[in-house]
Amino acid sequence: MNGTSTKQPDPKQTGPKHKPLPAKDTGAGRYRRLPTGAHSLDPEEVRRDQRERLQSALVELTAERGFPAVRILDLTKLARVSRPTFYSLYKDKEDLFLAAFDEIAGRANQVVRDAYKGDGSPVERLRAAMLAFAELAAAEPDAVSLLVLGGFGAGPQAFARRNQTLESLEHGVATVRAAVGGAGRSGASRARKGPVQNDLTVRMILGGIREVTAARLRQHRAEELLSLMTDLAAWAATYPLQLPAGLQPPRPARATRRGAEDNGQEPSRRPSERARQAEGRLPSGRHDLPRHFIIKNQRERIVDATAEIVAEKGLAALTIPDIAKRANVSHQTFYEMYPTKQDAFLGAQKVGLHQALGIAVEAYEAYTDDWPRGVAAGLRALLGYLASEPAHAHLTVVDTFAASPLATEIRDTGLHAFASYLQPGFHFPVGRSTPAIAPEAIAGGIWQVLHHYVEHDIVEQLPCAAPQLTFFTLAPFLGAKEAALVARQAEKAAAKKK
């Protein structure tokens, strides 16, 4: 294979027919006010119209500026409603976001469910559902962008609502997979019990689809999604409905804030070599330390302090005095390194990504003649590093989207670099057809799993996910049986080294 998929069928013939979701009015008419003064309109109809105009304004302005930059003044001006009217309908900007998010999520879920209920095999119905979602994204890119990306930076309630929606979707898809994959008596029993515990396959598949969708929406290339969904459906179909034996990790410990274990104590973590070298303040007064060493140490202490504060308090609470105090540097030293706290955030993000990718690539390149084992080694090294750097993991994986467009670009560059190491998979085994979108989707799926572990403060358990992540990465290229074998062998080899 050379990295390109075989000729794809006409999307119109890839699944059962379905009715696309009627597009909402996207012209200036959606902001046209109802008649003022004496009229016979139902007051509830007037309020419904005002709510719709405000939600449409939020969708448009969030796509244009990002949610944090949207002001209530901007919303009321564009929607042509007064501020008193706004506050009679919504408590605040986040309350409006939640209403808009729920409305879009409800319509998206409806169109996907309607498409999936059609005739055909499970794979055909999956393809039809994904095409229906792509049609919605192409028709309403700003709305779907709010659904996929808008929760970042919109406040804790909005982020929690996003997570609830995704978890509900994941559970529904996992239940369907368990029912479809449970042929026979034992399968029916499994279907009644629901999806297999700790099977990350659905989270990885949906994560890959979301990442590909989000990337096209950010790049204003939503029209490409219609053709990409056929490839994505083919990629998703490469994973078996049941997780192969020997890949399921131990049941994760109960997640508590900042990774505390059930006994209330912080879990023991072995700090990374980089973190150990950066600890402590350098000697004051006269000394013989080289200037470049001093600068490097100060810079690392600043980025470590930035990561720790963001992980503990959130990005909004990050201040330069707090960074300088925790890093044991003067304000002058801070400003010599970084002009603003946003620059310090980007510096911490770059350090985290550079270290994570560097460690993964070093482990990967130790197996130049065995690409599958190299992938397994690289993934395990990556997970181990993230477990040893929980603050940097949180900043890099969870807080990026809420920071700035530049932070998102840096993160995307890291994902593309990771995906590039999957390209050799197209060359074997000979004769196997792998969709060209696979590396990008796999990288996105892995990122979403990392996000789940870090966000739920169980980052120390990430190494336990190595067998499944290895299987997920290799299955589209090697086939499920061979990928599971490599994952199990890598797990045994890692256990012997402990």
C-alpha positions, 0 to 999 in steps of 0.5 A: 500500500502507498497510503491511499485507499482503494476506489470508494463507492459513490456515497449515494450508494453506500447505505440505506436512504435517509432524509437529511435534517432540514437546514435552519435558516442561515440568512439575515432573516433569522434575526428579523424581529417580530412586530412590536407594539400591539399584535395578536402574537402569543407571548410564548411564541415571541419568547421562543423567537427571541430565544432562537435568535439569541442561540443563532447569534451565539453560534455565529459569534462563537464560530467567529471569535471563540466563546470566551470573546463573545460578550452579551452586548454582542449577542443582543445587538446581533440578535436584535433583542434588548439586554433586559429581554436577554436576562429574562430568558437566560441567567448568563452567557453560559446558560445561553450556551447550554440551551444552544448546545442542547438544541444542536445536540438534540437535532444531531442525535435525531438525524443520526438515530433516524439514519441508523434505523434504516435497512441494511447491515450494521456496517451499512447503517453505521455508514448511513448515520455517519453520512447523515452527520456529515450532511449536517456538518456541511449544511451547518458548520458553525452549529456542529462546530459548537457541538464538537468544540464549543464546550472548551472555554465555555465554563465548567457547566458547559464542559460537564454537559459536553461530557455527559452528551459524549458519555451517553453517546459512547454508552449507546454505541457500545451497547449496540456493538455488544448486542450485534457482536453477541451472536448466540446464547452467550452473546445475548447474555452479554448484550443484556449486561451491556458493553464490556467494562473497560473496553476503550474501543468505542471511545477511541473510534468516536474520538477519531471521528470527532477529531477528523470532524473538528479539524475540518470545521476549524479549517473551514473545510466542512464540505470534505466531510461527506467524502471522508465519512465513507473512509471513516466508516471503513476505518471503524469497521476494521475493529471487531465488535468484541475486544480480543482476549488478554487486552482488557486492563484491571478495573480502574480505581475510583476517580477522585480529584487530582488522582487521590486514591480511595484512602485519600492519599496522593498516589505515588508517582515517579517524576520524570527525569526532566522534572527531577533536573528542574527541581530546586532553586540554583545557588544565589550569589557568585557561582561558576554555573554557565549562563545558558544552564541558569536560563534553561533551569529558570525557564523549566521552573517557570513552565513547571509552575505554569503547568501546576497552577493551571492543573490545580486552579484552571487557566482563568486563575493563572497569574504572573505573580503566582507563577514567579512565586512558585518557580522561585524567580523574580518578576524581572526574570519571568518577563525576560523569559515570557512577555505574558502569562499566555506565552508562559502557557504556550511555553509549557505546552511546547515543553510537554509536547516536545518531551512526550513526542521525543520519549515516544520516538526514542522508544519507537526507533529502537525497533527500526526493523520491527514497526509493530513492536516499535509502535507498541514501545512508543505508545508505552513510553508515551503513557509512562511519561504522561503518568510521570508528568501529571501537571504537564499532561493536564495542561497539554491534553485538557486545557489546550482548547480553552487557551487560544487558537495558537495553542490549538495549532501547536497541539494539532502539529503534535498530533500530525507528528504522531500520525506520521509515524503510522505511515509505514503501516500502509506497506504491510501486510501486502494486499490489505486495504487500509483507508487513508484517513486511518493515521489521523483518526487513530491519533485523534482517538488516542488523544481522546483516551488520554483526555479521558484519563487526565481529565478524570484524574486517573493519569497514573493508570494510563500505562494499563491502557497500553495493550488496548491502545497498541491494538487500536493503533495496529488493527487497521494495518495488520488485522485484529488477530495480528494486532492483538498478538503484538499487543499481548507480546508487548505487555508480557515484555514490559512485565518482565522488565519491571 
